[in-house]
Amino acid sequence: MVRKVKKAMILAAGEGIRLRPLTLETPKVLLPVGDFPLVEYTLAWLKSHAISEVAINLYHLGKKIRDCLGDGSRFGMNIVYSQEEMLLGTAGGVKRMEHIFDGTFVVLYGDNLTDFDLSAMVEFHLDKKAVATLAVFKSSDLSEVGMVKMDRNGRILELVEKPKTIVLTSKSSSVSANGGIYILEKEIFNHIPSGSFSDFAYDIFPKLLASGVPVYGYQLRPEDYFLDIGTIERYKKSNMDMEAGKVRIEHGKQSSVPR
């Protein structure tokens, strides 16, 4: 029997500083990729894996996101919003919406574009009885990723956010990196402080690992598309990849990007 997760949270509060000037008047999740704003692909991907209830945190130009997506009914989903008066960080933002999550749920960074099998990741997470499972991909750019060290069963042994001293060799041209997409259990809220800034990668996951809490990494396959569009160069790449048909997400709607 395939086990489904129904709820997710998209982290969309960031100011998109590395994407300026594009994000001065447009939140990064509304930047167009091909025919649609990035976040619409994210919603289509989530819906294809049975997600029907989505929370989105807002800060920078949040009204534009709310005006674009509304209550989610046109996507066949229910969307609720969390307007942050000050940035709470990735974990702090999720903690603020604790009241809507009553079981296993998904958290993802809003600037990710991906098409991997989220349902398979959920199955992996549940089979491992993990409290947290991180989507993990291969990367050679250590300055931009959190490095993940795992055992042969996928249990995470160490997480080093944006390491500065690792040198890649010809035998290790890439490392396993944190993709910013998580499957979490409600227990995670016991480890996140209320009302203050906290970050999953810097604050929460290292604390879980030190306490022996089961945290796992789900390794994306080479054929899975995954891209953090957080820089101008990667944003341009996302549009080229979408045009080339490399992203396997069916949106199913008429283009919403003005021509």
C-alpha positions in Angstrom: 0.0 0.0 0.0 1.4 3.4 -1.0 1.4 5.8 1.9 0.5 9.4 1.1 1.5 12.7 2.7 -1.1 15.4 2.2 0.6 18.6 3.7 3.6 20.7 2.7 5.2 24.0 3.4 6.9 26.2 0.8 9.5 28.6 2.2 9.1 31.8 0.3 10.0 34.6 2.7 13.5 35.2 1.4 14.5 38.5 -0.3 16.3 36.8 -3.2 19.4 39.1 -2.8 21.5 37.1 -5.2 18.9 37.4 -7.9 18.8 41.2 -7.8 17.8 43.3 -9.7 15.2 40.7 -10.8 13.8 40.4 -7.3 13.6 44.1 -6.4 9.9 44.1 -7.5 9.2 40.4 -8.0 9.5 37.7 -5.2 11.8 35.0 -6.4 9.1 32.3 -6.4 7.2 34.4 -8.9 10.0 34.7 -11.4 8.9 33.1 -14.7 10.5 29.8 -15.7 9.2 29.1 -19.2 5.5 29.8 -19.3 4.8 30.0 -15.5 6.0 31.5 -12.3 8.4 29.1 -10.5 6.0 28.4 -7.6 3.3 27.2 -10.0 5.6 24.4 -11.1 6.3 23.6 -7.5 2.6 23.4 -6.7 2.0 21.2 -9.8 4.8 18.8 -8.7 3.4 18.6 -5.2 -0.1 17.9 -6.4 1.2 15.1 -8.6 2.4 13.5 -5.4 -1.0 13.8 -3.6 -0.2 17.0 -1.6 -3.4 18.9 -1.3 -2.7 21.4 1.6 0.1 23.9 1.4 1.4 26.6 3.8 3.6 29.4 2.4 5.5 31.8 4.5 5.8 35.4 3.3 8.0 38.4 4.0 9.5 40.1 0.9 6.7 41.2 -1.4 4.4 38.7 0.2 1.2 40.3 -1.0 2.2 39.6 -4.6 2.6 35.9 -3.9 -0.8 35.9 -2.1 -2.5 37.8 -5.0 -1.0 35.4 -7.6 -1.9 32.1 -5.9 -5.0 33.0 -3.9 -6.5 30.2 -1.8 -5.1 27.6 -4.1 -8.5 26.5 -5.5 -7.4 27.0 -9.1 -4.6 24.5 -8.5 -7.0 22.0 -6.8 -5.3 22.7 -3.5 -5.8 24.6 -0.3 -3.2 27.3 0.4 -2.7 29.2 3.7 -0.2 31.9 4.4 2.1 32.9 7.2 3.1 36.6 7.0 6.3 37.1 9.0 6.9 40.5 10.5 10.6 39.6 10.8 12.5 36.8 9.1 12.3 33.7 11.2 14.6 31.4 9.2 13.8 28.1 7.6 13.0 26.3 10.8 11.5 29.2 12.7 9.1 29.9 9.8 7.9 26.3 9.9 7.6 26.4 13.7 5.2 29.3 13.4 2.8 27.0 11.4 3.1 24.1 13.8 -0.6 24.1 14.4 -1.5 22.9 10.9 0.8 19.9 10.8 -0.6 16.9 12.6 1.6 14.2 11.1 4.3 13.6 8.4 4.8 16.6 6.2 7.0 18.1 3.5 9.1 21.3 3.7 10.8 22.7 0.6 12.7 25.9 -0.2 10.8 28.0 -2.7 13.7 28.6 -5.1 14.1 24.9 -6.0 13.0 23.5 -9.3 12.8 19.7 -9.3 10.8 16.8 -10.8 12.1 13.8 -8.7 9.8 11.2 -7.2 8.6 12.7 -4.0 6.3 9.8 -3.3 9.4 7.4 -3.3 11.1 9.8 -0.9 8.1 9.6 1.5 8.2 5.8 1.4 11.9 5.8 2.1 11.4 8.2 5.1 8.6 6.1 6.5 10.4 2.8 6.1 13.4 4.2 7.9 11.2 5.6 10.7 13.2 8.8 10.4 12.2 12.1 12.2 13.7 14.0 9.3 14.8 12.9 5.7 16.7 15.3 3.5 16.7 15.1 -0.3 20.4 14.8 -1.2 22.0 15.4 -4.6 25.6 15.4 -6.0 27.4 18.8 -6.2 30.9 20.0 -6.9 30.2 23.6 -5.7 31.0 23.4 -2.0 30.6 27.2 -1.5 26.8 26.9 -2.2 25.7 23.7 -0.5 25.5 21.9 2.8 27.7 18.7 2.6 26.1 15.5 3.8 27.9 12.5 5.0 25.9 9.2 5.2 26.4 5.6 6.1 25.6 2.8 3.6 21.9 2.8 4.8 21.4 6.5 4.2 21.5 7.6 7.8 23.2 11.0 8.0 26.3 11.1 10.2 27.3 14.7 9.6 26.0 17.8 8.0 28.4 20.7 7.3 26.7 23.8 5.9 28.7 25.5 3.1 32.1 24.0 4.1 35.2 26.1 3.3 38.1 23.7 3.6 37.0 20.5 1.7 39.2 19.9 -1.3 37.8 17.7 -4.1 40.1 15.2 -5.8 39.9 13.4 -9.1 38.4 10.5 -7.2 35.8 12.6 -5.5 34.7 15.2 -8.0 31.4 15.8 -6.2 29.9 15.5 -2.7 26.4 14.7 -1.4 24.6 17.9 -0.7 21.5 19.0 1.1 18.8 19.8 -1.5 16.5 21.8 0.8 13.6 19.4 0.5 12.7 17.6 3.7 10.2 15.0 4.9 9.5 15.7 8.6 7.6 14.2 11.5 5.7 16.3 13.9 8.3 15.5 16.5 10.6 18.0 14.8 8.7 20.8 16.6 10.1 19.6 19.9 13.5 20.7 18.7 12.7 24.1 17.2 12.5 27.2 19.5 9.4 29.4 19.3 9.3 33.0 18.2 13.0 33.3 17.2 15.2 32.9 14.1 16.4 29.3 13.5 17.7 27.5 10.5 17.3 23.8 9.7 20.8 23.3 8.3 22.7 25.4 10.8 20.7 24.9 14.0 18.2 22.1 14.0 19.7 19.2 12.0 23.1 19.4 13.7 21.3 19.3 17.1 19.3 16.3 16.0 22.4 14.4 14.9 24.2 15.2 18.1 21.2 13.8 20.1 21.1 10.6 18.1 17.7 11.4 16.5 17.3 9.4 13.2 18.0 11.7 10.2 18.3 10.2 6.8 19.3 11.3 3.3 17.4 10.3 0.2 19.8 10.3 -2.7 18.4 11.7 -5.9 19.0 9.8 -9.1 21.2 11.1 -11.9 18.2 11.4 -14.2 16.3 13.5 -11.6 16.1 17.2 -12.4 17.1 19.4 -9.5 18.2 23.1 -9.5 18.3 25.9 -6.9 17.6 28.9 -9.1 19.0 31.3 -6.4 21.6 33.0 -8.7 21.2 34.9 -12.0 23.2 32.2 -13.8 21.2 29.3 -12.4 17.9 31.1 -13.1 18.9 31.5 -16.7 19.8 27.8 -16.8 16.4 26.9 -15.4 14.7 28.7 -18.4 17.0 27.0 -20.9 16.4 23.6 -19.3 12.7 24.1 -19.3 12.8 25.1 -23.0 14.8 22.0 -23.8 12.3 19.8 -22.1 14.6 18.6 -19.3 12.1 19.3 -16.5 9.3 16.7 -16.3 6.5 18.6 -14.6 3.1 18.8 -16.2 1.5 22.1 -15.5 -1.6 21.6 -17.6 -2.7 25.3 -17.7 -2.5 28.1 -20.2 0.6 30.2 -19.9 0.4 32.8 -17.2 3.5 34.7 -18.1 2.8 38.0 -20.0 4.3 38.1 -23.5 
